[in-house]
Amino acid sequence: MYSELVSNSIAGGGPYASKTSFVKLLRSVKRETLKLIETFLDKAEDQSHIGKQFVPPMMDHVLGDYARNVPDARESEALSLFATIINKYRGVMTEDVPRIFEAVFQCTLEMITKNFEDYPEHRLKFFSLLRAIATHCFPALCQLSSEQLKLVMDSINWAFRHTERNIAETGLNLLLEMLKNVQVSKFCNQFHRTYFLTIEQEIFAVLTDTFHKPGFKLHVLVLQHLFCLLDSGALTEPLWDASTVPYPYPNNSMFVREYTIKLLSASFPNMTATEVSQFVNGLFESRHDLPTFKNHIRDFLVQSKEFSAQDNKDLYAEEAAAQQERERQRMLSIPGLIAPSELQEDMVDS
């Protein structure tokens, strides 16, 4: 049906059209067709009927077209379309995830990981698709091979390392979704034995990088989740590799505490061993109290001198925004304090 729509749409192009303009027309029609299908599926009332009759035959054409094309001819709207389908039909799409993964994952990653500039639309839509899969079709990710899962985790790490804020935030939110789903799955021990330390190391790397300071709130949430997981009862096996660790630890908390001290000591040679140990101990003591946990990390960043006086303002961006909203609400509660024209502008903006 998809290929018929495209073919019928370009049939009236005429013999006078040049090859270049024909290709441009084809891409334009294909792009608009994908948008039309996405809107139709999103707005359709009889979702069960549409899902059974329309989606399956359409998938082969769209996925095949995306996989076969050269990078410049792959439309990002195909990624957006499948994100919409998964968000709409949720767990029903779990069995189809391997097909989607095989068709779009590897070839899209090859497009977007060469640098941080090319294919900006594909970047954001790719990670939105991956987030939809992680949120609604998580069992499909558990069935991936170890090589495929590593590809997923590498792509998430690559996303939150990105200097584009939207992509970095999408990657961090995706990581949080993954971690929450993993925690309540049978996959918990296996996943964290492989990725716990890597995730912690990567998050501390971006947390202490001033280029990624807008992601501070999400960095804190990921770290809090990791440290709270240690005594949640979800992990029932050691995180350390007995073949490489010279002696066993009494529990995972002690192992991760020591690992974190070594990690940060190597990363911050300007800080004493006592200062690093106090910070890590404070993380474990405050891990169940988010405001205290966040303030403790913020104090460490200032103490480590990784953030200048100007950078420090960004660490308080969330609190500053909350204070502004409280002040605005206070002013709204006093009749006449805010001009009607300003109120109308707020209504338009919202």
N, C-alpha and C positions, 0 to 999 in steps of 0.2 A: 504493500500500500504506500509506504514511504517513497519507494523508488518511482512508483506510478505518479504520485503527486508531483515529484520533481520533474519527471519526464514530460508530463502533461503541461506543467507550468512553463516550460521552456520551449514547447513545440511551436509557439507563435513568434519565435525570435526572428525568423526570416533568413534567407540565404545571404542577404547583404551584410549581415553582421560579421565582423572580423573574428578570428579565432580568439584573440585576447579579450575582446568585449564579450564574446560568448561565454568564455570561462568565468569572467567577472559576473555575468548575468546568472550563470549556473550557481555560483557560490552565493550570490545574493538571494536567489530563490530558495536554495537549500537552507540558508540561514533563517529566512523568514518562515519556511515550512516547519523547521524545528521549533521556532518560537510559537507558531500556531498550534502545533501538536501539544506543546507544554501547557499553553493556556487552556486548550480544550480539556486536557486531562485534569488540570487543576480545578477547573470550574464545573466539570460534568457532574450532574446530579446523581445519575445511576452508576455509582462507582463500581459496584460489584460486576455489573454487566460489562462496563467499559474495560475493567481490568481483565476479564476473561476473554473478551472478543477482540479487543483492539491492541492491547499491549504486547502479547506474545508474538504475533506475526510482524509487528512493527520493529521489535527489538533486533531481529536478525539483520534487517536492512540497515538500520542506523549503526549498529555495532560494526557490521562488516564494512560499511562505507568509511567509518572512522579509522578502523584498523588498517585498511588497505591504502589509504591516502598518504601522500607525503605530508610532512608536518604543517606546511603553510596552507594546506587544503583541509586540515582538520578543524571543524567548527567547534568552538568552545560551548556553543549552545547544546551540543550533544551531551556534554557533561552535566550541564544545567538541567537538561531534560530528565536524565536518569536520577539526578538528585531529587527532582520533583516527584518522580514516580515512586522512589523509595520512601520519601517523606509522606507520600499519600497512601500507599498500600502497605507500608511498614513490613512486618514480619512475613507477609505473603511473598515478598520478593526474595527471601533468604536463599531459596534454591537457585535463583537466577544470578546471584552475586558472582559465583565463579565465572560465568560467561562474561559478565560486565568487566570483571577484574582482568580476565585474559585479553579482552579486546582493547581496553583503554589504559590500563595501569602502566605497563612497561613503556609503551610508546609515548605516553604523556610525560612520564618522568624524564625520559630522554630529552624531551623538548624543554622542560622548565628548569632542569637542574644544571644546565651548562653555565648559566649565569643568573643574576638577579633581575635582569631587565626584559629578556625576550618573553613573548607570549603572556602578557600580564593577565588577560582575561582567562586563559587556560589555568593559570596558577590558582587564582581564587576559586574558580568553579571546580577544579579538581579536588581541592581540599574540602570544599563544601559537599561534594559527592562522597568523599571518604568519611566525613563526619556523619552523613546520613546513614551510611552503611554501618558505622560503629554504633550509632544510636539505635537503629531499628532492626538491623540484621547481624547483630554481634556474633551469633553462633556460626555464621559463615566465615568470620575472621578466624575463629578457633579451628576451623577445618583446613585452613591454609597450610601449605608446607612450611617448614622452618625457614626456607629461603624466601618464600613469598612474604611471610610475616616479618622477616628482617627488612624486606623492601618497604613494607608498610611503616615500620618504626623508623627506618632511616628517612623516609619521606616526611614523617611528622617532625623529626628532629630538624630536618632541613627547613621545614616551614617556620618553626618558631625561632630559627636563627635568622630568618629573613628580615631585612631592614624595612620592608614595607609593612606598616602597622597592621593593616587589615589581614594580610597573610599570616603574620606572626601571631595575631590574636586567634585567628581561625585554627592554626596549628596547636596553640596552647589549649583552646577549648576542646579540640578533638582529643588531645592527650588526656584531659580530665575525664572526658566521656569514656575513653578506653579504660582508664584506670578504675573508674567506678564499676564498669561492667565486668572487668576482670576480677575484681575483688569478690564478687558474689558468684563466680563461675568455678567449675571444676578445674579450670585452666590456671587458677591463681598461683599455685606453687611453681609450676613449670614456667609461666610467663615471668614471674619476678626473679626467679633464679637467673634467668637470661638477661633481663632488662632493668632490674631495679637500680643497680649501681650506675649503669650507663645513663639512665634518665636523671638520676640525682646529679651526676657529674655535668651533664648537658645543661640542666636548669641552673646550677650554680654558675656556669660559664656565661649564660645570657643575663642572669641576675646581676652580675658584677660588671657588665658591659654597658657603658653609658648610652650606646646606640639603641639599647633595648629597654631603656628605663620606662617607656609607656606601658610595658607589659608587667610591671612590678607586682600589681595585684594578682595576676594569674600565676606568676612565678611563685608567689607566696602560697597560693592555694594548692599548687602541685606539690610543693615541699611539705606542706602540712599534711596532705593526703598520704604521702609516702611515710612520714614519721608516725602518723596515727595508725597506719596499717600494721606496723610492727607489733603492737600490742592489742590488735583488734580480734585476734583469734582466727583470722582468715588464713594466715600463713602457718602451716603446720610442719614445714620442713626447713632446714637451714638454708640461708641464702648463700653461704660461702661454699667454695669448692674444697672439699677435704683433701684433694690431691695437691692443692697449692697453698693452703693455709696450714702453718706449722702446728697449730694446736686448736682444739675445738673451743668454741665460745659457749657460755651458759645459755645464751638466747640471741635472737636476731638483733635485738635492740643494742646489745653490747657490741656486736660485730659492726653494725652500721655506725654506731657512735665512734668507734675507733677508726673506721674507714674514713668518716667525714673529717675527723681531726687531721688525719694524714693528708687528705685531699686539699683541705684549706690551708694547711701549713705549707704545702708545696706551692699553692697558688698565691699566698700572701707572705713572702719572705720578710716583709717589713714589719710583721706582727710577731710578737713573742709566742712561744708555745703555750704559755699560761693564758694569754688573751684569746687564742684560738680555742683552747679547751673550755674556757668559760663561756664563749659564744655557743659552742656545740652543746654543752651541758644545758645552757639556757634554752636552746631549741627543743631539747627533749622534755624539759620541765614545763614549757609553755605550749606544747604542741596541741593540747586540747582546748586552748583559749586563743582563738584567732586574733583578736586585737593585740593581746600581749605578744603573741608569736610574731605578728607583723612588725610591731614596734621594736622588738628585739633584733630582727633582721635589718630594719632601717638603721638602728643605732650602730650595728656592725658595719654597714656600708659607709657610714659617716666616719666611724673610727678607723676603718681601713684606708680612708682617704681615696677610695676609688671614685667617689663623687665629689665634685667641687661644690662650693657654696651655692652656685647657681643650679647645679644638678639636683641639690637636695630638695628644691621646691617641687620637682617632679615626683619625688617619693611621697609627697603629701597631697598629690593631685586629687585623690579620691576623697580625702577629708575636706580639702578646700571646696570641692564641688558640693559636698553634703552641707557644708556651712553656708554656701551661697544659696542653696535651695531652702534651708531653714530660714535664712534672712528674707528671702522672697516670700515665703509663706507667712512670715510675721507681718510683712508690709501689706500683703493681700488681706490680712485680717483686720486692717485699720482702714475704714472707709475713706476714700478720697486721697489716700497716700500715693496710689499709682494711677496715672492718667488713663482714661478709657481707651485712648489710642494705643497705649502700650499693652493693655489687656488684649485688644483685638489682634495686635501683632503676635502675642504669645499664642493665641488660639490658632492663628494661621500657621505658625511654626510647628505646633504640635500636631 
